[in-house]
Amino acid sequence: MGVIGLTRGMAADLGPYGITVNAVSPSLTRTPGVLENPAISNMLEGIAQVQAIKRIALPQDITALVLFLASHGQSSLQGKP
């Protein structure tokens, strides 16, 4: 919750200057490290069923989001200050 508060505060402070602030806080992600841990990998499908989107994130899901947020295309979605 601290990162969310920090992100919102920075966005409010920096928004008037045309600076966008975002945070990426992924949940459990299907990475090699997760799959190598039997205690976690055996629970993946059960965890997915209690989430709003019924699947575990893939690394490329996170990568695509970060690349979008860092791109110039993302900034064009906002009005000019």
Secondary structure by P-SEA (a helix, b strand, c coil): caaaaaaaaaaaaaccccbbbbbbbbccccccccccccccccaaaaaaaaccccccccaaaaaaaaaaaaccccccccccc
